[in-house]
Amino acid sequence: MQQIVNFFIKYRNFLLYVLLLFISLVFTIQSHSYHRSKFVNSANFLSGGIYSGLDNITAYFDLKVHNAQLVEENNRLRTKLLNTRDSISQKIDTATFHKRFRFITAKTINNNYTFKDNFLTLRAGSKDGLKQDLGVITSKGIVGIVDRTSTNYATVISILNSNSQINAKLKKSNHFGILVWRGGDPNIVDLIDVQSKAPVQKGDTIVTGGKSTIFPEGIGIGTIKSFELDPSENFYSIKVELFNDMTNIGYVYVIENLDREEIQTLEQQTADEQ
């Protein structure tokens, strides 16, 4: 307490000057409209700058939340687009429209791409609706197929896996093949068993063929980088450069075909009768 008293005694002249200066400024601002307006504008500028800075800081830390919200919004839009496109292609009356596909958003927490048989791990599991043999994509193209699930997590067989075989086709025609991976460059996969009559050109787009209940038709895969024809077998072997950067997978969409069990049951019954 004595130190505080000593401080005021020591600097009494300076403190008196500051007090008188402050009082004079207050009277000046209050008695002159010009000075008052300048003070208000300066105060608004200062407070506006502070609020703007705080807002930028808050926005930065909210990016994770905003990104998740954008992914969910893309999920809803993708579901609506795919189901609408499917209904149009089948000429279904909108009054009796049947939703065929559902999308589930998930975050990738592990991604292998340097081995022969690579897989991904997703932070979403059976409680989120994930199950075996559901297709996994990003906004750019396919990623793989769900293999196993637990309550909160799921593993995905990557398209960069020697066991992966996905039905695919040339976008500009209905010539189909099988998408496989033979190792090496994680940005390149092979499309095999494409008939020699197919109009193959470098740069052509490859998409999913829709011949299974896993991926809908027309999901992007990549473009033709090179190709060669095996004269003895009359099939093309095509190198496909992927749309996805498989070394950098973040949020994904898991596709569920809601008609899958019905289709598989019917096909099994037909096969059993043969």
Buried (B, 14 or more C-beta within 10 A) or exposed (E): EEEEEEEEEEEEEEEEEEEEEEEEEEEEBEEEEEEEEEBEEEEEEEEEEEEEEEEEEEEEEEEEEEEEEEBEEBBEEBBEEBBEBBBEEEEBEEEEEEBBBBBBBBBBEEBBBEEEBBBBBBEBBBEBEBBEBBBBBBEBBBBBBBBBBEEEBBBBBBBBBBEBBBBBBBBEEEBBBBBBBEBEBBBBBBBBEBEEEBEBEEEBBBBBBBEBBBBBBBBBBBBBBEBEBEEEEEBBBBBBBBBBEBEEBEBBBBBBBEBBEEEEEEEEEEEEEE
